[in-house]
Amino acid sequence: MFPPTPPPAGATAAVSNRSGTVSVRTTEQGLPLEVRIDPRELRYDAQRLADEILELCQRSAMEAGARRRTELERDGMPKDVLDRLGLPTRAEVADAQLRQDEEEHGPTSWMRPV
């Protein structure tokens, strides 16, 4: 059996959660190539951790897709073909990140009311 061929560099991306305790590197299809979990995360519910890993894989896949789109644009591929391939634009990645940031529930301030 032949060893697996690594994907091209532009076809992968890595992202981590806000605290940096969980990170993933995926292909543009979302296939995880590397998952890193800080041991402190193991004290939480397994379903929560699994959900976080899947969400990070989706974000990483979107970033890798945007990188692939940029490479193909640079090589002269027409925009309509890139759209049909479903590769996200940088603006779509930024919008998705903004939506994710808005959905995260966390304190807006550590100051308490007086």
C-alpha positions as a Markdown table, in Angstrom:
| # | Residue | x | y | z |
|---|---|---|---|---|
| 1 | Met | 0.0 | 0.0 | 0.0 |
| 2 | Phe | 1.2 | 3.5 | -0.9 |
| 3 | Pro | 1.5 | 6.1 | 1.9 |
| 4 | Pro | -1.2 | 8.8 | 1.7 |
| 5 | Thr | -0.3 | 11.8 | -0.4 |
| 6 | Pro | -0.5 | 15.0 | 1.7 |
| 7 | Pro | -2.9 | 17.6 | 0.4 |
| 8 | Pro | -1.3 | 20.7 | -1.2 |
| 9 | Ala | -0.4 | 23.5 | 1.3 |
| 10 | Gly | -3.1 | 25.9 | 0.1 |
| 11 | Ala | -5.8 | 23.3 | 0.6 |
| 12 | Thr | -5.5 | 23.1 | 4.4 |
| 13 | Ala | -6.1 | 25.6 | 7.2 |
| 14 | Ala | -5.9 | 25.5 | 11.0 |
| 15 | Val | -8.2 | 27.2 | 13.5 |
| 16 | Ser | -8.6 | 27.1 | 17.2 |
| 17 | Asn | -11.2 | 28.1 | 19.7 |
| 18 | Arg | -11.1 | 31.4 | 21.4 |
| 19 | Ser | -9.2 | 30.1 | 24.4 |
| 20 | Gly | -6.7 | 28.1 | 22.2 |
| 21 | Thr | -7.5 | 24.9 | 24.0 |
| 22 | Val | -8.8 | 23.1 | 21.0 |
| 23 | Ser | -7.4 | 23.4 | 17.5 |
| 24 | Val | -7.9 | 21.6 | 14.2 |
| 25 | Arg | -6.2 | 21.5 | 10.8 |
| 26 | Thr | -8.4 | 20.3 | 7.9 |
| 27 | Thr | -8.6 | 20.1 | 4.2 |
| 28 | Glu | -10.9 | 22.3 | 2.2 |
| 29 | Gln | -13.6 | 19.6 | 2.4 |
| 30 | Gly | -13.4 | 19.7 | 6.3 |
| 31 | Leu | -11.5 | 16.4 | 6.7 |
| 32 | Pro | -9.5 | 16.7 | 9.9 |
| 33 | Leu | -5.8 | 16.2 | 9.5 |
| 34 | Glu | -4.8 | 17.2 | 13.0 |
| 35 | Val | -6.7 | 17.7 | 16.2 |
| 36 | Arg | -5.1 | 19.1 | 19.3 |
| 37 | Ile | -6.9 | 19.1 | 22.6 |
| 38 | Asp | -5.6 | 20.7 | 25.8 |
| 39 | Pro | -6.0 | 18.1 | 28.7 |
| 40 | Arg | -8.0 | 20.7 | 30.6 |
| 41 | Glu | -10.8 | 20.3 | 28.0 |
| 42 | Leu | -11.3 | 16.7 | 28.9 |
| 43 | Arg | -13.0 | 17.6 | 32.2 |
| 44 | Tyr | -16.0 | 18.8 | 30.2 |
| 45 | Asp | -18.9 | 16.9 | 28.6 |
| 46 | Ala | -17.8 | 14.8 | 25.7 |
| 47 | Gln | -20.7 | 16.0 | 23.5 |
| 48 | Arg | -19.7 | 19.6 | 24.0 |
| 49 | Leu | -16.1 | 18.8 | 23.0 |
| 50 | Ala | -17.3 | 16.9 | 20.0 |
| 51 | Asp | -19.6 | 19.8 | 18.9 |
| 52 | Glu | -16.7 | 22.2 | 19.3 |
| 53 | Ile | -14.4 | 20.0 | 17.2 |
| 54 | Leu | -17.0 | 19.8 | 14.4 |
| 55 | Glu | -17.6 | 23.5 | 14.5 |
| 56 | Leu | -13.9 | 24.2 | 14.2 |
| 57 | Cys | -13.6 | 21.7 | 11.3 |
| 58 | Gln | -16.3 | 23.7 | 9.5 |
| 59 | Arg | -14.5 | 27.0 | 10.1 |
| 60 | Ser | -11.2 | 25.5 | 9.0 |
| 61 | Ala | -12.7 | 24.0 | 5.9 |
| 62 | Met | -14.2 | 27.4 | 5.0 |
| 63 | Glu | -10.8 | 29.1 | 5.5 |
| 64 | Ala | -9.1 | 26.4 | 3.4 |
| 65 | Gly | -11.7 | 26.8 | 0.6 |
| 66 | Ala | -11.1 | 30.6 | 0.6 |
| 67 | Arg | -7.4 | 30.0 | 0.3 |
| 68 | Arg | -8.0 | 27.6 | -2.6 |
| 69 | Arg | -10.2 | 30.2 | -4.3 |
| 70 | Thr | -7.5 | 32.8 | -4.0 |
| 71 | Glu | -5.0 | 30.4 | -5.6 |
| 72 | Leu | -7.3 | 29.6 | -8.5 |
| 73 | Glu | -8.1 | 33.3 | -9.0 |
| 74 | Arg | -4.4 | 34.1 | -9.1 |
| 75 | Asp | -4.0 | 31.3 | -11.7 |
| 76 | Gly | -6.8 | 32.9 | -13.9 |
| 77 | Met | -9.8 | 30.8 | -13.2 |
| 78 | Pro | -13.1 | 32.7 | -14.0 |
| 79 | Lys | -15.2 | 33.9 | -11.1 |
| 80 | Asp | -18.3 | 32.1 | -12.3 |
| 81 | Val | -16.4 | 28.7 | -12.3 |
| 82 | Leu | -15.2 | 29.4 | -8.8 |
| 83 | Asp | -18.7 | 30.2 | -7.7 |
| 84 | Arg | -20.0 | 26.9 | -9.2 |
| 85 | Leu | -17.3 | 25.0 | -7.3 |
| 86 | Gly | -18.7 | 26.5 | -4.1 |
| 87 | Leu | -15.4 | 27.9 | -2.9 |
| 88 | Pro | -16.1 | 30.7 | -0.4 |
| 89 | Thr | -14.8 | 34.2 | -0.8 |
| 90 | Arg | -12.8 | 36.1 | 1.9 |
| 91 | Ala | -16.0 | 38.2 | 2.6 |
| 92 | Glu | -18.0 | 35.0 | 3.2 |
| 93 | Val | -15.4 | 33.7 | 5.6 |
| 94 | Ala | -15.4 | 37.1 | 7.5 |
| 95 | Asp | -19.2 | 37.1 | 7.6 |
| 96 | Ala | -19.3 | 33.5 | 9.0 |
| 97 | Gln | -16.7 | 34.5 | 11.7 |
| 98 | Leu | -18.7 | 37.6 | 12.6 |
| 99 | Arg | -21.9 | 35.4 | 13.0 |
| 100 | Gln | -20.0 | 32.9 | 15.1 |
| 101 | Asp | -18.6 | 35.7 | 17.3 |
| 102 | Glu | -22.1 | 37.1 | 17.8 |
| 103 | Glu | -23.5 | 33.6 | 18.7 |
| 104 | Glu | -20.9 | 32.9 | 21.4 |
| 105 | His | -22.3 | 33.8 | 24.7 |
| 106 | Gly | -19.9 | 35.3 | 27.0 |
| 107 | Pro | -19.6 | 38.2 | 29.4 |
| 108 | Thr | -19.3 | 41.5 | 27.6 |
| 109 | Ser | -17.6 | 42.9 | 30.7 |
| 110 | Trp | -16.0 | 41.5 | 33.8 |
| 111 | Met | -17.0 | 44.7 | 35.7 |
| 112 | Arg | -20.0 | 44.3 | 38.0 |
| 113 | Pro | -22.7 | 46.9 | 38.3 |
| 114 | Val | -22.3 | 49.4 | 41.1 |
